[in-house]
Amino acid sequence: MSISDEVKRAVGEMGAEDGLCLVSSTHTTAGITVNEDFDGDVRRDLAAASEALINALDVRFEHAEGNSDSHFLTSYFGQSQTLLVRGGELDLGRWQGIFLAEFDGPRSRTVRVSVLEG
């Protein structure tokens, strides 16, 4: 799910001109990633590749809740991203967007945004 607009709004409300923006998920089965936000096929391709990766692993997950694959994908993708802030705005590339990668849901999720001016 694209969270670009929400993160951009949060950065604007913080009033930082230049610095670093940390976008972080507070969950063990959801990650944050930056990728193309123009063509929806990219999101579908990444989801399909993630599923294929899990299916190709020669591992037996032991976690009693049955969602160890979600925990693995969160570790693989990462639960946070650090982005540049320049001139009061996120310094994203032309096609880039910020995504909450949901691996065990849908669920209600919390994403934290913080800016360190520099």
Secondary structure as UniProt FT lines:
FT   HELIX           4..14
FT   STRAND          19..25
FT   TURN            28..29
FT   STRAND          30..36
FT   HELIX           40..56
FT   TURN            64..65
FT   HELIX           68..77
FT   STRAND          80..86
FT   TURN            87..88
FT   STRAND          89..90
FT   TURN            94..95
FT   STRAND          96..102
FT   STRAND          111..117
//
